Amino acid sequence: MEINNITKSYKETKALSGINLHVNEGELFGLIGPDGAGKTTLIRILMTLLLPDSGEVKLDGLDVVENYKKIRKIVGYMPGRFSLYQDLSVEENLNFFATVFGTTVQENYDLIRDIYYQIEPFKNRRAGKLSGGMKQKLALSCALIHKPKILVLDEPTTGVDAVSRKEFWEMLKTLQQKGITIVVSTPYMDEADLCDRVALVQNGQILDVNSPKRVTEKFPRKIIQVGAKNMYKLINDLRAYDRAEAVYAFGQFAHFTGMNDEVKPHELDHYLQNLGHEEILTEEIPAGIEDVFMSLMEQ
């Protein structure tokens, strides 16, 4: 997959600004970034649903503008919102998509067997009545029913529970082993570690492209993870510290970066004790994808 200098604007809003990417055959590639970063716009261009303002995209050597009909036969697409027919049953949805692509469920059942067997007991249930995790598995089965070379998924795990997220990524790893190239977008930074390579996307631009390990290894700063009983007061007091450079909330902790990396955990511990904080925890930790992302955004 080759993406060369793609731009796209909606009136005065620039959704994509000169995007360049190369995705290797058989790779599990992640587009990582928050809502509004431009991930969905890029995916819709890849799926021949949007025309770029400028630039060129080729999937399996086929241009997305000139060869859109051929591309639609070799790609599987799972949109961000559940897009199957809510009033049709599980089985009817699957048969419908197989028919659209001129195939049958039986002909390609080997590819979806490991996914579909989990929802087969509910094959007569309407799709709209399925749980989030089951809808996800049905949508993936429908995207795979014609044996695509490339699978593109737009935030497939948004709105599903943690167990379903884990199961879904295990399915993607299995599909990759069968030779399918997979491009998946996600706002969840922890899912970046499950990809071979990632592109960090924000404001229609790519901040970095590399393996998750290399992305974090390149981060030069020391991170101190800080916890305390009153999170709101903790964040404000850390930002007020005279040698604080950056302070961000990460779940139940704050990530603190000191000026010139000279601040030590015990110094913060002493500072917070003097301000009356309770249940204080301070420890130096390796940087994660989210830390890198926040730093790149600031730059």
Backbone as CSV, one residue per row, in Angstrom:
resi,resn,N_x,N_y,N_z,CA_x,CA_y,CA_z,C_x,C_y,C_z
1,MET,0.852,-1.188,0.000,0.000,0.000,0.000,0.892,1.243,0.000
2,GLU,0.657,2.134,-0.952,1.454,3.352,-1.085,0.544,4.574,-1.012
3,ILE,0.853,5.476,-0.092,0.102,6.722,0.062,1.081,7.870,-0.124
4,ASN,0.865,8.668,-1.158,1.822,9.724,-1.511,1.162,11.104,-1.513
5,ASN,1.547,11.915,-0.532,1.186,13.332,-0.469,-0.320,13.584,-0.575
6,ILE,-1.088,12.817,0.206,-2.547,12.946,0.168,-3.011,14.156,0.986
7,THR,-3.853,14.982,0.363,-4.483,16.096,1.077,-5.997,16.016,0.901
8,LYS,-6.713,16.499,1.903,-8.167,16.531,1.832,-8.683,17.628,2.755
9,SER,-9.561,18.480,2.214,-10.160,19.561,3.006,-11.669,19.500,2.914
10,TYR,-12.328,19.895,4.003,-13.778,20.082,4.012,-14.010,21.577,4.203
11,LYS,-14.325,22.250,3.085,-14.432,23.710,3.082,-13.122,24.304,3.605
12,GLU,-13.149,24.949,4.762,-11.930,25.595,5.266,-11.169,24.718,6.257
13,THR,-11.693,23.528,6.519,-11.030,22.628,7.467,-10.142,21.649,6.723
14,LYS,-8.861,21.648,7.052,-7.914,20.746,6.406,-7.875,19.441,7.196
15,ALA,-8.448,18.387,6.626,-8.513,17.096,7.319,-7.214,16.321,7.191
16,LEU,-6.578,16.403,6.009,-5.308,15.714,5.771,-4.345,16.681,5.095
17,SER,-3.099,16.707,5.582,-2.108,17.643,5.040,-0.851,16.896,4.598
18,GLY,-0.824,16.485,3.345,0.383,15.863,2.794,0.781,14.558,3.461
19,ILE,-0.150,13.607,3.530,0.107,12.309,4.179,0.929,11.406,3.256
20,ASN,2.022,10.860,3.801,2.845,9.883,3.078,3.023,8.648,3.946
21,LEU,2.689,7.480,3.386,2.794,6.231,4.135,3.087,5.071,3.191
22,HIS,3.813,4.097,3.699,3.998,2.831,2.985,3.657,1.708,3.953
23,VAL,2.737,0.841,3.563,2.368,-0.320,4.385,2.823,-1.579,3.657
24,ASN,3.601,-2.395,4.335,4.133,-3.610,3.730,3.072,-4.694,3.601
25,GLU,3.249,-5.553,2.610,2.343,-6.690,2.429,2.428,-7.601,3.651
26,GLY,1.269,-7.989,4.186,1.225,-8.881,5.337,1.456,-8.204,6.674
27,GLU,1.511,-6.876,6.674,1.790,-6.127,7.901,0.503,-5.806,8.659
28,LEU,0.607,-5.732,9.982,-0.478,-5.214,10.813,-0.083,-3.799,11.205
29,PHE,-0.716,-2.832,10.557,-0.310,-1.424,10.656,-1.383,-0.630,11.384
30,GLY,-0.970,0.192,12.350,-1.916,0.969,13.133,-1.872,2.454,12.846
31,LEU,-3.055,3.062,12.706,-3.192,4.527,12.658,-3.664,4.951,14.044
32,ILE,-2.771,5.595,14.791,-3.042,5.896,16.185,-3.248,7.395,16.354
33,GLY,-4.365,7.765,16.987,-4.604,9.182,17.203,-5.989,9.419,17.779
34,PRO,-6.217,10.590,18.354,-7.514,10.899,18.972,-8.592,11.154,17.923
35,ASP,-9.834,11.280,18.381,-10.939,11.630,17.493,-10.636,12.972,16.817
36,GLY,-10.933,13.062,15.520,-10.701,14.297,14.783,-9.299,14.438,14.229
37,ALA,-8.475,13.388,14.377,-7.083,13.475,13.911,-6.967,13.357,12.397
38,GLY,-7.984,12.747,11.748,-7.945,12.551,10.296,-7.903,11.083,9.886
39,LYS,-7.976,10.184,10.863,-7.867,8.748,10.577,-9.004,8.260,9.676
40,THR,-10.231,8.637,9.998,-11.383,8.158,9.223,-11.367,8.713,7.806
41,THR,-10.982,9.965,7.649,-10.889,10.553,6.303,-9.892,9.775,5.457
42,LEU,-8.736,9.465,6.019,-7.732,8.692,5.286,-8.257,7.310,4.920
43,ILE,-8.926,6.659,5.842,-9.459,5.323,5.585,-10.522,5.367,4.485
44,ARG,-11.360,6.385,4.485,-12.400,6.480,3.449,-11.792,6.719,2.069
45,ILE,-10.657,7.398,2.017,-9.948,7.554,0.743,-9.381,6.209,0.298
46,LEU,-8.799,5.454,1.252,-8.280,4.119,0.934,-9.386,3.208,0.404
47,MET,-10.584,3.368,0.944,-11.706,2.496,0.583,-12.489,3.000,-0.632
48,THR,-11.964,3.989,-1.316,-12.561,4.574,-2.528,-13.908,5.241,-2.253
49,LEU,-14.152,5.645,-1.024,-15.414,6.294,-0.669,-15.301,7.822,-0.703
50,LEU,-14.064,8.326,-0.699,-13.798,9.757,-0.787,-12.698,9.990,-1.806
51,LEU,-12.803,11.081,-2.540,-11.734,11.454,-3.454,-10.779,12.414,-2.757
52,PRO,-9.481,12.174,-2.837,-8.530,13.124,-2.250,-8.481,14.402,-3.075
53,ASP,-8.126,15.509,-2.471,-7.952,16.760,-3.210,-6.696,16.695,-4.075
54,SER,-5.665,16.028,-3.549,-4.425,15.846,-4.311,-3.686,14.645,-3.747
55,GLY,-2.706,14.172,-4.512,-1.930,13.021,-4.075,-2.392,11.740,-4.735
56,GLU,-1.760,10.645,-4.349,-2.009,9.355,-4.992,-1.991,8.235,-3.946
57,VAL,-2.922,7.300,-4.098,-2.957,6.107,-3.234,-3.059,4.868,-4.116
58,LYS,-2.209,3.878,-3.820,-2.266,2.609,-4.543,-2.360,1.451,-3.554
59,LEU,-3.334,0.584,-3.786,-3.499,-0.632,-3.007,-3.244,-1.817,-3.923
60,ASP,-2.272,-2.638,-3.564,-1.894,-3.785,-4.384,-1.593,-3.344,-5.826
61,GLY,-0.996,-2.145,-5.951,-0.628,-1.619,-7.261,-1.746,-0.938,-8.016
62,LEU,-2.943,-0.883,-7.430,-4.113,-0.294,-8.099,-4.401,1.095,-7.547
63,ASP,-4.609,2.059,-8.424,-4.923,3.423,-8.025,-6.361,3.506,-7.514
64,VAL,-6.553,4.173,-6.361,-7.879,4.188,-5.735,-8.901,4.993,-6.521
65,VAL,-8.447,5.892,-7.387,-9.379,6.680,-8.193,-9.676,5.968,-9.514
66,GLU,-8.644,5.561,-10.219,-8.817,4.947,-11.538,-9.328,3.501,-11.473
67,ASN,-8.958,2.771,-10.426,-9.282,1.337,-10.353,-10.165,1.000,-9.160
68,TYR,-11.088,1.909,-8.826,-11.873,1.725,-7.608,-12.720,0.451,-7.615
69,LYS,-13.208,0.039,-8.796,-14.029,-1.177,-8.847,-13.211,-2.422,-8.513
70,LYS,-11.985,-2.495,-9.041,-11.109,-3.635,-8.748,-10.701,-3.644,-7.279
71,ILE,-10.444,-2.450,-6.738,-10.021,-2.352,-5.341,-11.109,-2.873,-4.408
72,ARG,-12.349,-2.563,-4.701,-13.448,-2.985,-3.823,-13.587,-4.495,-3.752
73,LYS,-13.009,-5.207,-4.728,-13.061,-6.679,-4.712,-11.942,-7.293,-3.884
74,ILE,-10.878,-6.516,-3.619,-9.730,-7.089,-2.909,-9.572,-6.546,-1.492
75,VAL,-10.481,-5.627,-1.087,-10.386,-5.090,0.269,-11.609,-5.487,1.091
76,GLY,-11.386,-5.678,2.376,-12.469,-5.848,3.334,-12.494,-4.614,4.213
77,TYR,-13.679,-4.082,4.471,-13.793,-2.802,5.184,-14.761,-2.935,6.349
78,MET,-14.307,-2.523,7.509,-15.165,-2.499,8.695,-15.225,-1.065,9.193
79,PRO,-16.318,-0.340,8.924,-16.426,1.073,9.320,-16.464,1.233,10.836
80,GLY,-16.295,2.482,11.267,-16.310,2.763,12.696,-17.659,2.486,13.336
81,ARG,-18.729,2.861,12.665,-20.071,2.600,13.199,-20.588,1.288,12.637
82,PHE,-21.342,0.556,13.447,-21.914,-0.715,13.005,-22.810,-0.456,11.804
83,SER,-22.439,-1.030,10.648,-23.098,-0.655,9.391,-23.875,-1.794,8.741
84,LEU,-24.037,-2.902,9.452,-24.786,-4.017,8.862,-26.288,-3.760,9.001
85,TYR,-27.066,-4.655,8.428,-28.525,-4.481,8.428,-29.103,-4.963,9.757
86,GLN,-29.561,-4.002,10.555,-30.003,-4.299,11.918,-31.202,-5.248,11.948
87,ASP,-32.067,-5.166,10.913,-33.291,-5.981,10.926,-33.095,-7.364,10.312
88,LEU,-31.927,-7.599,9.721,-31.626,-8.933,9.209,-30.939,-9.753,10.295
89,SER,-31.095,-11.060,10.223,-30.439,-11.922,11.201,-28.941,-11.986,10.919
90,VAL,-28.218,-12.593,11.836,-26.779,-12.803,11.665,-26.518,-13.559,10.370
91,GLU,-27.221,-14.655,10.172,-27.030,-15.500,8.991,-27.412,-14.763,7.711
92,GLU,-28.492,-13.989,7.764,-28.942,-13.250,6.574,-27.933,-12.174,6.178
93,ASN,-27.352,-11.482,7.157,-26.331,-10.488,6.863,-25.137,-11.121,6.165
94,LEU,-24.684,-12.244,6.682,-23.515,-12.914,6.123,-23.791,-13.398,4.700
95,ASN,-24.958,-13.986,4.486,-25.320,-14.461,3.140,-25.467,-13.308,2.159
96,PHE,-25.992,-12.186,2.650,-26.157,-11.018,1.782,-24.800,-10.520,1.284
97,PHE,-23.849,-10.365,2.191,-22.528,-9.853,1.796,-21.789,-10.843,0.906
98,ALA,-21.979,-12.112,1.159,-21.367,-13.120,0.280,-21.934,-12.996,-1.132
99,THR,-23.237,-12.799,-1.245,-23.896,-12.673,-2.551,-23.424,-11.428,-3.292
100,VAL,-23.278,-10.315,-2.565,-22.797,-9.064,-3.171,-21.451,-9.275,-3.848
101,PHE,-20.596,-10.068,-3.227,-19.255,-10.306,-3.765,-19.183,-11.543,-4.665
102,GLY,-20.356,-12.097,-5.004,-20.393,-13.212,-5.939,-19.788,-14.498,-5.399
103,THR,-19.935,-14.709,-4.093,-19.407,-15.930,-3.494,-20.459,-16.509,-2.551
104,THR,-20.059,-17.509,-1.763,-20.973,-18.108,-0.785,-20.250,-18.226,0.555
105,VAL,-21.033,-18.341,1.608,-20.453,-18.515,2.942,-19.647,-19.811,2.995
106,GLN,-20.189,-20.863,2.360,-19.530,-22.173,2.388,-18.160,-22.126,1.691
107,GLU,-18.081,-21.385,0.599,-16.850,-21.342,-0.186,-15.685,-20.744,0.603
108,ASN,-15.970,-19.761,1.451,-14.909,-19.065,2.183,-14.997,-19.260,3.694
109,TYR,-15.697,-20.295,4.112,-15.954,-20.485,5.536,-14.668,-20.716,6.333
110,ASP,-13.644,-21.289,5.690,-12.396,-21.585,6.409,-11.745,-20.323,6.967
111,LEU,-11.925,-19.182,6.282,-11.308,-17.933,6.726,-12.010,-17.356,7.946
112,ILE,-13.331,-17.522,8.019,-14.087,-16.900,9.112,-14.474,-17.901,10.209
113,ARG,-14.093,-19.171,10.041,-14.539,-20.214,10.968,-14.285,-19.857,12.430
114,ASP,-13.046,-19.433,12.732,-12.668,-19.168,14.123,-13.405,-17.977,14.720
115,ILE,-13.877,-17.081,13.860,-14.631,-15.911,14.328,-16.121,-16.242,14.406
116,TYR,-16.614,-16.874,13.347,-18.057,-17.062,13.217,-18.612,-18.090,14.200
117,TYR,-17.771,-19.065,14.605,-18.311,-20.104,15.489,-18.799,-19.508,16.810
118,GLN,-18.255,-18.341,17.211,-18.663,-17.697,18.459,-20.045,-17.051,18.361
119,ILE,-20.444,-16.695,17.129,-21.774,-16.071,16.977,-22.774,-17.000,16.289
120,GLU,-22.308,-18.161,15.838,-23.204,-19.102,15.141,-24.400,-19.521,15.988
121,PRO,-24.243,-19.690,17.327,-25.430,-20.032,18.138,-26.530,-18.975,18.067
122,PHE,-26.183,-17.763,17.636,-27.163,-16.663,17.548,-27.477,-16.318,16.091
123,LYS,-27.282,-17.275,15.193,-27.392,-16.977,13.761,-28.782,-16.506,13.342
124,ASN,-29.816,-16.835,14.126,-31.173,-16.408,13.780,-31.594,-15.127,14.502
125,ARG,-30.692,-14.578,15.299,-31.001,-13.342,16.025,-30.755,-12.138,15.119
126,ARG,-31.605,-11.126,15.233,-31.399,-9.899,14.461,-30.088,-9.227,14.879
127,ALA,-29.400,-8.676,13.899,-28.100,-8.057,14.168,-28.214,-6.915,15.178
128,GLY,-29.303,-6.179,15.115,-29.501,-5.057,16.022,-29.655,-5.465,17.477
129,LYS,-29.940,-6.745,17.719,-30.144,-7.241,19.088,-28.886,-7.874,19.673
130,LEU,-27.787,-7.849,18.935,-26.536,-8.435,19.427,-25.825,-7.486,20.390
131,SER,-24.979,-8.044,21.237,-24.133,-7.220,22.104,-23.047,-6.553,21.258
132,GLY,-22.333,-5.588,21.845,-21.287,-4.880,21.104,-20.212,-5.818,20.580
133,GLY,-19.774,-6.754,21.420,-18.740,-7.698,20.999,-19.193,-8.615,19.884
134,MET,-20.460,-9.054,19.947,-21.013,-9.937,18.909,-21.205,-9.184,17.594
135,LYS,-21.642,-7.932,17.681,-21.768,-7.104,16.467,-20.414,-6.963,15.781
136,GLN,-19.403,-6.767,16.595,-18.040,-6.618,16.103,-17.597,-7.869,15.333
137,LYS,-17.877,-9.035,15.892,-17.487,-10.301,15.242,-18.275,-10.518,13.952
138,LEU,-19.558,-10.147,13.944,-20.362,-10.287,12.733,-19.850,-9.349,11.643
139,ALA,-19.547,-8.105,12.004,-19.042,-7.134,11.024,-17.713,-7.605,10.434
140,LEU,-16.854,-8.173,11.270,-15.572,-8.683,10.791,-15.782,-9.872,9.854
141,SER,-16.701,-10.758,10.202,-17.006,-11.909,9.344,-17.502,-11.452,7.970
142,CYS,-18.368,-10.437,7.961,-18.894,-9.923,6.690,-17.799,-9.246,5.860
143,ALA,-16.845,-8.601,6.532,-15.743,-7.939,5.817,-14.774,-8.946,5.216
144,LEU,-14.784,-10.178,5.746,-13.832,-11.208,5.299,-14.439,-12.227,4.339
145,ILE,-15.735,-12.168,4.120,-16.425,-13.262,3.443,-15.984,-13.465,1.992
146,HIS,-15.345,-12.463,1.389,-14.878,-12.601,-0.001,-13.361,-12.796,-0.086
147,LYS,-12.729,-13.154,1.048,-11.282,-13.408,1.122,-10.464,-12.224,0.584
148,PRO,-10.544,-11.073,1.245,-9.797,-9.892,0.764,-8.298,-10.044,0.999
149,LYS,-7.518,-9.354,0.172,-6.064,-9.308,0.379,-5.711,-8.305,1.470
150,ILE,-6.549,-7.248,1.556,-6.294,-6.158,2.494,-7.537,-5.950,3.354
151,LEU,-7.339,-5.841,4.653,-8.438,-5.611,5.585,-8.223,-4.260,6.261
152,VAL,-9.232,-3.387,6.183,-9.127,-2.043,6.759,-10.244,-1.856,7.779
153,LEU,-9.849,-1.477,8.992,-10.802,-1.376,10.090,-10.686,-0.009,10.757
154,ASP,-11.812,0.672,10.856,-11.847,2.026,11.415,-12.363,1.966,12.854
155,GLU,-11.457,2.104,13.806,-11.782,2.073,15.237,-12.717,0.918,15.591
156,PRO,-12.292,-0.311,15.302,-13.185,-1.463,15.477,-13.509,-1.800,16.926
157,THR,-12.684,-1.346,17.885,-12.928,-1.732,19.275,-13.546,-0.619,20.115
158,THR,-13.938,0.473,19.471,-14.586,1.562,20.216,-15.954,1.106,20.717
159,GLY,-16.198,1.288,21.992,-17.506,0.979,22.555,-17.710,-0.469,22.964
160,VAL,-16.649,-1.286,22.929,-16.790,-2.667,23.397,-15.953,-2.871,24.656
161,ASP,-16.289,-3.900,25.421,-15.620,-4.125,26.703,-14.187,-4.612,26.506
162,ALA,-13.427,-4.592,27.586,-11.999,-4.924,27.540,-11.749,-6.349,27.064
163,VAL,-12.598,-7.283,27.476,-12.425,-8.687,27.059,-12.627,-8.817,25.554
164,SER,-13.665,-8.162,25.028,-13.934,-8.208,23.581,-12.810,-7.545,22.791
165,ARG,-12.236,-6.474,23.335,-11.094,-5.815,22.677,-9.923,-6.782,22.552
166,LYS,-9.624,-7.486,23.644,-8.507,-8.436,23.654,-8.760,-9.564,22.644
167,GLU,-9.974,-10.105,22.655,-10.334,-11.184,21.720,-10.198,-10.711,20.278
168,PHE,-10.631,-9.474,20.021,-10.610,-8.953,18.658,-9.187,-8.864,18.123
169,TRP,-8.268,-8.362,18.946,-6.878,-8.252,18.507,-6.238,-9.624,18.308
170,GLU,-6.653,-10.600,19.082,-6.167,-11.971,18.866,-6.637,-12.482,17.497
171,MET,-7.877,-12.137,17.123,-8.396,-12.506,15.802,-7.581,-11.851,14.694
172,LEU,-7.239,-10.566,14.878,-6.456,-9.864,13.862,-5.081,-10.508,13.685
173,LYS,-4.458,-10.902,14.782,-3.153,-11.567,14.710,-3.251,-12.878,13.932
174,THR,-4.337,-13.615,14.144,-4.561,-14.873,13.423,-4.750,-14.614,11.932
175,LEU,-5.506,-13.586,11.595,-5.746,-13.240,10.186,-4.450,-12.806,9.511
176,GLN,-3.608,-12.090,10.247,-2.328,-11.666,9.693,-1.474,-12.879,9.326
177,GLN,-1.524,-13.911,10.161,-0.763,-15.132,9.893,-1.225,-15.836,8.618
178,LYS,-2.427,-15.504,8.170,-2.951,-16.078,6.926,-2.587,-15.224,5.711
179,GLY,-1.752,-14.199,5.924,-1.239,-13.411,4.813,-2.018,-12.165,4.467
180,ILE,-2.999,-11.807,5.282,-3.807,-10.614,5.000,-3.094,-9.369,5.553
181,THR,-3.010,-8.337,4.719,-2.478,-7.048,5.158,-3.585,-6.318,5.914
182,ILE,-3.280,-5.815,7.105,-4.308,-5.212,7.954,-3.921,-3.785,8.335
183,VAL,-4.839,-2.859,8.093,-4.679,-1.473,8.539,-5.815,-1.193,9.510
184,VAL,-5.469,-0.797,10.727,-6.496,-0.570,11.748,-6.246,0.778,12.428
185,SER,-7.310,1.563,12.568,-7.190,2.835,13.285,-7.767,2.667,14.677
186,THR,-7.204,3.390,15.632,-7.701,3.306,16.999,-7.335,4.560,17.790
187,PRO,-8.230,4.980,18.707,-7.883,6.082,19.609,-7.215,5.561,20.881
188,TYR,-7.154,4.229,21.027,-6.580,3.622,22.228,-5.079,3.425,22.054
189,MET,-4.309,4.183,22.814,-2.856,4.138,22.674,-2.277,2.773,23.048
190,ASP,-2.931,2.059,23.983,-2.400,0.766,24.405,-2.464,-0.265,23.274
191,GLU,-3.350,-0.049,22.293,-3.442,-0.988,21.174,-2.293,-0.814,20.183
192,ALA,-1.569,0.298,20.295,-0.425,0.531,19.410,0.618,-0.568,19.564
193,ASP,0.798,-1.060,20.791,1.815,-2.076,21.056,1.510,-3.402,20.361
194,LEU,0.286,-3.571,19.883,-0.111,-4.827,19.235,0.141,-4.793,17.726
195,CYS,0.590,-3.655,17.209,0.844,-3.498,15.767,2.330,-3.720,15.453
196,ASP,2.612,-4.088,14.188,4.008,-4.193,13.738,4.631,-2.801,13.654
197,ARG,3.885,-1.883,13.050,4.309,-0.482,12.982,3.081,0.402,13.188
198,VAL,3.336,1.634,13.600,2.237,2.575,13.810,2.582,3.923,13.196
199,ALA,1.529,4.648,12.816,1.656,6.057,12.441,0.894,6.856,13.487
200,LEU,1.569,7.809,14.120,0.907,8.687,15.077,0.321,9.868,14.311
201,VAL,-1.005,10.010,14.362,-1.718,10.984,13.528,-2.389,12.033,14.408
202,GLN,-2.216,13.303,14.026,-2.891,14.396,14.723,-3.028,15.577,13.781
203,ASN,-4.218,16.200,13.789,-4.490,17.381,12.956,-4.149,17.142,11.484
204,GLY,-4.479,15.943,10.987,-4.272,15.648,9.578,-2.836,15.456,9.172
205,GLN,-1.947,15.302,10.142,-0.529,15.116,9.848,0.002,13.890,10.573
206,ILE,1.074,13.325,10.035,1.724,12.191,10.678,2.907,12.706,11.487
207,LEU,2.864,12.431,12.791,3.917,12.913,13.684,5.125,11.980,13.674
208,ASP,4.877,10.682,13.502,5.966,9.706,13.489,5.440,8.390,12.937
209,VAL,6.325,7.610,12.307,6.000,6.259,11.829,7.140,5.343,12.231
210,ASN,6.815,4.291,12.974,7.854,3.342,13.385,7.204,2.184,14.119
211,SER,8.017,1.224,14.527,7.506,0.157,15.392,7.216,0.779,16.752
212,PRO,6.254,0.230,17.498,5.951,0.798,18.820,7.190,0.877,19.715
213,LYS,8.040,-0.131,19.640,9.254,-0.150,20.469,10.178,1.003,20.101
214,ARG,10.373,1.229,18.780,11.269,2.301,18.342,10.696,3.675,18.662
215,VAL,9.366,3.806,18.582,8.729,5.092,18.903,9.060,5.495,20.331
216,THR,8.929,4.544,21.264,9.178,4.871,22.672,10.673,4.952,22.985
217,GLU,11.490,4.155,22.301,12.939,4.200,22.537,13.533,5.558,22.162
218,LYS,12.930,6.200,21.148,13.448,7.490,20.698,13.100,8.639,21.654
219,PHE,12.182,8.356,22.598,11.747,9.410,23.527,12.855,9.645,24.553
220,PRO,13.429,10.852,24.606,14.639,11.068,25.406,14.392,11.445,26.874
221,ARG,13.150,11.698,27.246,12.884,12.285,28.558,12.569,11.240,29.634
222,LYS,12.782,11.639,30.881,12.442,10.792,32.022,11.003,11.085,32.444
223,ILE,10.258,10.038,32.721,8.869,10.182,33.160,8.773,9.730,34.615
224,ILE,8.167,10.558,35.455,7.876,10.155,36.831,6.367,9.984,36.958
225,GLN,5.963,8.771,37.325,4.543,8.495,37.551,4.200,8.863,38.990
226,VAL,3.137,9.668,39.142,2.781,10.183,40.468,1.323,9.868,40.770
227,GLY,1.080,9.365,41.970,-0.284,9.104,42.407,-0.517,9.714,43.784
228,ALA,-1.760,10.045,44.067,-2.136,10.557,45.390,-3.657,10.439,45.519
229,LYS,-4.150,10.670,46.724,-5.570,10.458,47.002,-6.466,11.435,46.243
230,ASN,-6.067,12.714,46.213,-6.865,13.755,45.550,-6.237,14.083,44.192
231,MET,-6.771,13.479,43.125,-6.165,13.604,41.800,-6.215,15.048,41.277
232,TYR,-7.327,15.713,41.472,-7.478,17.080,40.968,-6.435,18.002,41.600
233,LYS,-6.292,17.927,42.925,-5.304,18.746,43.641,-3.881,18.349,43.232
234,LEU,-3.676,17.045,43.030,-2.352,16.552,42.638,-1.889,17.187,41.324
235,ILE,-2.759,17.173,40.310,-2.401,17.733,38.995,-2.062,19.209,39.118
236,ASN,-2.902,19.949,39.827,-2.678,21.396,39.974,-1.380,21.693,40.727
237,ASP,-1.108,20.922,41.783,0.106,21.161,42.569,1.362,20.771,41.785
238,LEU,1.278,19.703,41.010,2.434,19.306,40.196,2.730,20.365,39.131
239,ARG,1.688,20.921,38.516,1.892,21.948,37.492,2.438,23.238,38.105
240,ALA,2.186,23.428,39.391,2.680,24.629,40.073,4.129,24.464,40.547
241,TYR,4.643,23.252,40.481,6.024,23.009,40.929,6.986,23.799,40.049
242,ASP,7.962,24.480,40.662,8.778,25.436,39.908,9.687,24.788,38.860
243,ARG,9.902,23.464,38.936,10.732,22.798,37.926,9.940,21.813,37.074
244,ALA,8.637,22.023,37.019,7.782,21.167,36.175,7.822,21.642,34.730
245,GLU,7.974,20.710,33.812,7.925,21.046,32.385,6.608,20.601,31.762
246,ALA,6.165,19.378,32.091,4.898,18.867,31.554,4.263,17.942,32.577
247,VAL,2.941,18.060,32.738,2.185,17.202,33.645,0.891,16.809,32.943
248,TYR,0.661,15.487,32.799,-0.560,15.011,32.155,-1.219,13.939,33.019
249,ALA,-2.545,13.915,33.003,-3.283,12.875,33.714,-3.331,11.608,32.866
250,PHE,-2.990,10.478,33.471,-3.048,9.176,32.813,-3.798,8.227,33.731
251,GLY,-5.135,8.168,33.579,-5.930,7.313,34.451,-5.850,7.784,35.892
252,GLN,-5.439,6.886,36.781,-5.377,7.231,38.204,-4.032,7.842,38.603
253,PHE,-3.172,8.079,37.612,-1.856,8.654,37.888,-1.643,9.916,37.050
254,ALA,-0.613,10.665,37.437,-0.126,11.777,36.615,1.273,11.423,36.137
255,HIS,1.597,11.830,34.904,2.948,11.658,34.376,3.631,13.011,34.382
256,PHE,4.754,13.066,35.081,5.468,14.315,35.319,6.813,14.288,34.600
257,THR,7.101,15.365,33.859,8.425,15.543,33.252,9.014,16.821,33.819
258,GLY,10.207,16.703,34.401,10.855,17.861,35.006,11.781,18.564,34.032
259,MET,12.064,19.817,34.298,12.988,20.582,33.442,14.367,19.929,33.456
260,ASN,14.896,19.670,32.256,16.222,19.067,32.088,16.355,17.700,32.762
261,ASP,15.207,17.074,33.073,15.194,15.739,33.697,15.948,15.700,35.020
262,GLU,16.021,16.826,35.711,16.796,16.876,36.947,15.969,16.561,38.190
263,VAL,14.646,16.537,38.066,13.784,16.273,39.226,13.776,14.770,39.525
264,LYS,13.946,14.424,40.802,13.952,13.034,41.239,12.621,12.694,41.924
265,PRO,12.222,11.413,41.893,10.953,11.025,42.537,10.857,11.429,44.004
266,HIS,11.960,11.285,44.767,11.884,11.611,46.201,11.654,13.110,46.432
267,GLU,12.104,13.949,45.477,11.861,15.390,45.604,10.365,15.699,45.497
268,LEU,9.708,15.050,44.520,8.264,15.245,44.358,7.501,14.710,45.559
269,ASP,7.958,13.585,46.082,7.336,12.991,47.266,7.366,13.989,48.426
270,HIS,8.526,14.575,48.665,8.689,15.549,49.757,7.836,16.799,49.513
271,TYR,7.832,17.279,48.257,7.038,18.465,47.881,5.546,18.240,48.134
272,LEU,5.056,17.059,47.754,3.626,16.769,47.897,3.247,16.525,49.359
273,GLN,4.150,15.933,50.137,3.886,15.745,51.568,3.707,17.093,52.261
274,ASN,4.551,18.036,51.907,4.458,19.376,52.514,3.160,20.093,52.161
275,LEU,2.537,19.675,51.049,1.264,20.286,50.631,0.058,19.507,51.169
276,GLY,0.331,18.507,52.008,-0.756,17.783,52.667,-1.348,16.625,51.881
277,HIS,-0.685,16.159,50.828,-1.211,15.027,50.057,-1.078,13.721,50.831
278,GLU,-1.991,12.798,50.569,-1.988,11.485,51.221,-1.867,10.379,50.173
279,GLU,-1.384,9.222,50.631,-1.240,8.028,49.765,-0.411,8.356,48.513
280,ILE,0.729,8.982,48.724,1.585,9.441,47.614,2.408,8.280,47.055
281,LEU,2.461,8.220,45.742,3.338,7.261,45.053,4.122,8.020,43.990
282,THR,5.449,7.882,44.000,6.274,8.489,42.947,7.304,7.465,42.492
283,GLU,7.358,7.217,41.189,8.350,6.276,40.650,8.665,6.626,39.202
284,GLU,9.904,6.414,38.831,10.321,6.649,37.450,9.901,5.459,36.601
285,ILE,9.308,5.721,35.440,8.828,4.649,34.561,9.300,4.911,33.131
286,PRO,9.355,3.862,32.296,9.674,4.088,30.883,8.523,4.802,30.180
287,ALA,8.842,5.575,29.172,7.809,6.301,28.418,6.944,5.328,27.622
288,GLY,5.662,5.636,27.522,4.751,4.872,26.685,4.405,5.660,25.430
289,ILE,3.623,5.026,24.543,3.214,5.683,23.296,2.504,7.012,23.580
290,GLU,1.677,7.019,24.629,0.913,8.231,24.937,1.831,9.382,25.332
291,ASP,2.879,9.077,26.091,3.841,10.114,26.468,4.511,10.716,25.245
292,VAL,4.900,9.839,24.334,5.532,10.293,23.073,4.561,11.163,22.293
293,PHE,3.315,10.709,22.215,2.293,11.423,21.436,2.086,12.840,21.997
294,MET,1.966,12.939,23.329,1.738,14.249,23.932,2.935,15.171,23.687
295,SER,4.136,14.625,23.747,5.341,15.429,23.514,5.407,15.914,22.074
296,LEU,5.109,15.010,21.114,5.142,15.384,19.702,4.078,16.443,19.390
297,MET,2.921,16.333,20.030,1.863,17.331,19.814,2.321,18.713,20.268
298,GLU,3.018,18.762,21.393,3.504,20.040,21.897,4.517,20.655,20.926
299,GLN,5.382,19.798,20.376,6.399,20.282,19.446,5.774,20.814,18.167
